[in-house]
Amino acid sequence: MDRRHWILLIVALACIAALGAWIVELDWGLSESMDPAPATSQPR
């Protein structure tokens, strides 16, 4: 493989890593927003 192919491979791997990080962050944010609110004690 020549230099052009190595650069293309590195860019493709970086894009895949960025997409994976975005999906993980999105999943983490969604699960955080779907968690029920903590129960608070209210005076009677």
N, CA, C and O atoms as a Tinker XYZ file with bonds, in Angstrom:
   176  protein
     1  N      0.851000   -1.191000    0.000000    73     2
     2  CA     0.000000    0.000000    0.000000    64     1     3
     3  C      0.889000    1.244000    0.000000    63     2     4     5
     4  O      1.922000    1.298000    0.667000    81     3
     5  N      0.461000    2.211000   -0.750000    73     3     6
     6  CA     1.235000    3.444000   -0.784000    64     5     7
     7  C      0.712000    4.431000    0.261000    63     6     8     9
     8  O     -0.226000    4.144000    1.005000    81     7
     9  N      1.339000    5.576000    0.290000    73     7    10
    10  CA     1.036000    6.573000    1.324000    64     9    11
    11  C     -0.429000    7.025000    1.280000    63    10    12    13
    12  O     -1.037000    7.251000    2.326000    81    11
    13  N     -0.983000    7.155000    0.104000    73    11    14
    14  CA    -2.369000    7.598000   -0.056000    64    13    15
    15  C     -3.342000    6.618000    0.604000    63    14    16    17
    16  O     -4.310000    7.036000    1.239000    81    15
    17  N     -3.087000    5.327000    0.454000    73    15    18
    18  CA    -3.948000    4.321000    1.065000    64    17    19
    19  C     -3.847000    4.348000    2.591000    63    18    20    21
    20  O     -4.854000    4.182000    3.279000    81    19
    21  N     -2.656000    4.553000    3.118000    73    19    22
    22  CA    -2.494000    4.632000    4.576000    64    21    23
    23  C     -3.253000    5.826000    5.149000    63    22    24    25
    24  O     -3.894000    5.722000    6.195000    81    23
    25  N     -3.174000    6.961000    4.452000    73    23    26
    26  CA    -3.891000    8.154000    4.916000    64    25    27
    27  C     -5.397000    7.910000    4.880000    63    26    28    29
    28  O     -6.111000    8.268000    5.816000    81    27
    29  N     -5.872000    7.306000    3.806000    73    27    30
    30  CA    -7.292000    6.993000    3.688000    64    29    31
    31  C     -7.727000    6.029000    4.794000    63    30    32    33
    32  O     -8.805000    6.194000    5.364000    81    31
    33  N     -6.911000    5.039000    5.098000    73    31    34
    34  CA    -7.223000    4.093000    6.167000    64    33    35
    35  C     -7.292000    4.792000    7.522000    63    34    36    37
    36  O     -8.197000    4.529000    8.313000    81    35
    37  N     -6.348000    5.672000    7.786000    73    35    38
    38  CA    -6.332000    6.409000    9.063000    64    37    39
    39  C     -7.561000    7.305000    9.176000    63    38    40    41
    40  O     -8.174000    7.379000   10.241000    81    39
    41  N     -7.926000    7.985000    8.094000    73    39    42
    42  CA    -9.106000    8.860000    8.107000    64    41    43
    43  C    -10.375000    8.028000    8.309000    63    42    44    45
    44  O    -11.263000    8.428000    9.062000    81    43
    45  N    -10.463000    6.890000    7.651000    73    43    46
    46  CA   -11.645000    6.037000    7.802000    64    45    47
    47  C    -11.758000    5.524000    9.235000    63    46    48    49
    48  O    -12.853000    5.506000    9.798000    81    47
    49  N    -10.644000    5.107000    9.831000    73    47    50
    50  CA   -10.679000    4.635000   11.216000    64    49    51
    51  C    -11.045000    5.759000   12.192000    63    50    52    53
    52  O    -11.750000    5.532000   13.175000    81    51
    53  N    -10.562000    6.963000   11.911000    73    51    54
    54  CA   -10.916000    8.108000   12.758000    64    53    55
    55  C    -12.404000    8.412000   12.649000    63    54    56    57
    56  O    -13.042000    8.731000   13.652000    81    55
    57  N    -12.958000    8.320000   11.464000    73    55    58
    58  CA   -14.395000    8.547000   11.291000    64    57    59
    59  C    -15.222000    7.491000   12.011000    63    58    60    61
    60  O    -16.232000    7.814000   12.635000    81    59
    61  N    -14.806000    6.244000   11.931000    73    59    62
    62  CA   -15.514000    5.169000   12.629000    64    61    63
    63  C    -15.438000    5.373000   14.140000    63    62    64    65
    64  O    -16.429000    5.176000   14.844000    81    63
    65  N    -14.266000    5.766000   14.643000    73    63    66
    66  CA   -14.112000    6.020000   16.077000    64    65    67
    67  C    -14.981000    7.194000   16.522000    63    66    68    69
    68  O    -15.594000    7.140000   17.588000    81    67
    69  N    -15.037000    8.247000   15.718000    73    67    70
    70  CA   -15.867000    9.411000   16.056000    64    69    71
    71  C    -17.347000    9.036000   16.055000    63    70    72    73
    72  O    -18.095000    9.463000   16.935000    81    71
    73  N    -17.764000    8.255000   15.093000    73    71    74
    74  CA   -19.152000    7.815000   15.039000    64    73    75
    75  C    -19.498000    6.952000   16.245000    63    74    76    77
    76  O    -20.569000    7.097000   16.834000    81    75
    77  N    -18.592000    6.057000   16.609000    73    75    78
    78  CA   -18.815000    5.220000   17.791000    64    77    79
    79  C    -18.898000    6.046000   19.063000    63    78    80    81
    80  O    -19.746000    5.790000   19.918000    81    79
    81  N    -18.025000    7.034000   19.194000    73    79    82
    82  CA   -18.058000    7.902000   20.377000    64    81    83
    83  C    -19.348000    8.703000   20.417000    63    82    84    85
    84  O    -19.913000    8.912000   21.491000    81    83
    85  N    -19.821000    9.154000   19.263000    73    83    86
    86  CA   -21.069000    9.910000   19.204000    64    85    87
    87  C    -22.249000    9.036000   19.613000    63    86    88    89
    88  O    -23.129000    9.492000   20.343000    81    87
    89  N    -22.278000    7.795000   19.155000    73    87    90
    90  CA   -23.362000    6.872000   19.505000    64    89    91
    91  C    -23.343000    6.582000   21.004000    63    90    92    93
    92  O    -24.396000    6.554000   21.641000    81    91
    93  N    -22.166000    6.368000   21.568000    73    91    94
    94  CA   -22.059000    6.108000   23.009000    64    93    95
    95  C    -22.534000    7.318000   23.796000    63    94    96    97
    96  O    -23.263000    7.167000   24.776000    81    95
    97  N    -22.133000    8.514000   23.386000    73    95    98
    98  CA   -22.545000    9.725000   24.086000    64    97    99
    99  C    -24.054000    9.923000   23.961000    63    98   100   101
   100  O    -24.707000   10.312000   24.929000    81    99
   101  N    -24.607000    9.661000   22.791000    73    99   102
   102  CA   -26.045000    9.797000   22.580000    64   101   103
   103  C    -26.801000    8.807000   23.453000    63   102   104   105
   104  O    -27.804000    9.166000   24.070000    81   103
   105  N    -26.333000    7.570000   23.512000    73   103   106
   106  CA   -26.973000    6.541000   24.336000    64   105   107
   107  C    -26.897000    6.920000   25.810000    63   106   108   109
   108  O    -27.869000    6.754000   26.546000    81   107
   109  N    -25.756000    7.424000   26.239000    73   107   110
   110  CA   -25.585000    7.821000   27.637000    64   109   111
   111  C    -26.510000    8.981000   27.978000    63   110   112   113
   112  O    -27.109000    8.998000   29.053000    81   111
   113  N    -26.630000    9.938000   27.088000    73   111   114
   114  CA   -27.509000   11.077000   27.312000    64   113   115
   115  C    -28.973000   10.673000   27.348000    63   114   116   117
   116  O    -29.743000   11.190000   28.158000    81   115
   117  N    -29.363000    9.747000   26.472000    73   115   118
   118  CA   -30.749000    9.293000   26.465000    64   117   119
   119  C    -31.080000    8.507000   27.724000    63   118   120   121
   120  O    -32.150000    8.688000   28.306000    81   119
   121  N    -30.178000    7.642000   28.146000    73   119   122
   122  CA   -30.455000    6.848000   29.346000    64   121   123
   123  C    -30.500000    7.744000   30.578000    63   122   124   125
   124  O    -31.252000    7.482000   31.516000    81   123
   125  N    -29.693000    8.803000   30.572000    73   123   126
   126  CA   -29.704000    9.730000   31.699000    64   125   127
   127  C    -31.015000   10.508000   31.740000    63   126   128   129
   128  O    -31.543000   10.774000   32.820000    81   127
   129  N    -31.538000   10.871000   30.585000    73   127   130
   130  CA   -32.776000   11.645000   30.554000    64   129   131
   131  C    -33.997000   10.773000   30.822000    63   130   132   133
   132  O    -35.045000   11.290000   31.210000    81   131
   133  N    -33.883000    9.467000   30.622000    73   131   134
   134  CA   -35.024000    8.579000   30.840000    64   133   135
   135  C    -35.091000    8.032000   32.258000    63   134   136   137
   136  O    -36.098000    7.432000   32.635000    81   135
   137  N    -34.051000    8.224000   33.045000    73   135   138
   138  CA   -34.074000    7.754000   34.420000    64   137   139
   139  C    -35.135000    8.530000   35.190000    63   138   140   141
   140  O    -35.287000    9.736000   34.995000    81   139
   141  N    -35.866000    7.848000   36.061000    73   139   142
   142  CA   -36.881000    8.577000   36.836000    64   141   143
   143  C    -36.229000    9.578000   37.779000    63   142   144   145
   144  O    -35.112000    9.371000   38.254000    81   143
   145  N    -36.932000   10.648000   38.036000    73   143   146
   146  CA   -36.414000   11.669000   38.946000    64   145   147
   147  C    -36.331000   11.098000   40.356000    63   146   148   149
   148  O    -37.173000   10.286000   40.741000    81   147
   149  N    -35.338000   11.504000   41.125000    73   147   150
   150  CA   -35.239000   10.988000   42.491000    64   149   151
   151  C    -36.442000   11.442000   43.326000    63   150   152   153
   152  O    -36.925000   12.568000   43.209000    81   151
   153  N    -36.892000   10.534000   44.156000    73   151   154
   154  CA   -38.037000   10.843000   45.008000    64   153   155
   155  C    -37.632000   11.872000   46.065000    63   154   156   157
   156  O    -36.618000   11.722000   46.748000    81   155
   157  N    -38.432000   12.895000   46.178000    73   155   158
   158  CA   -38.153000   13.923000   47.197000    64   157   159
   159  C    -39.261000   13.866000   48.232000    63   158   160   161
   160  O    -40.430000   13.662000   47.903000    81   159
   161  N    -38.883000   14.048000   49.465000    73   159   162
   162  CA   -39.896000   14.035000   50.526000    64   161   163
   163  C    -40.564000   15.395000   50.597000    63   162   164   165
   164  O    -39.902000   16.431000   50.667000    81   163
   165  N    -41.873000   15.372000   50.577000    73   163   166
   166  CA   -42.633000   16.605000   50.653000    64   165   167
   167  C    -43.333000   16.689000   51.997000    63   166   168   169
   168  O    -43.914000   15.706000   52.455000    81   167
   169  N    -43.284000   17.839000   52.626000    73   167   170
   170  CA   -43.969000   17.964000   53.935000    64   169   171
   171  C    -45.482000   17.867000   53.773000    63   170   172   173
   172  O    -46.047000   18.322000   52.778000    81   171
   173  N    -46.109000   17.280000   54.747000    73   171   174
   174  CA   -47.573000   17.116000   54.696000    64   173   175
   175  C    -48.281000   18.191000   55.435000    63   174   176
   176  O    -49.510000   18.197000   55.488000    81   175
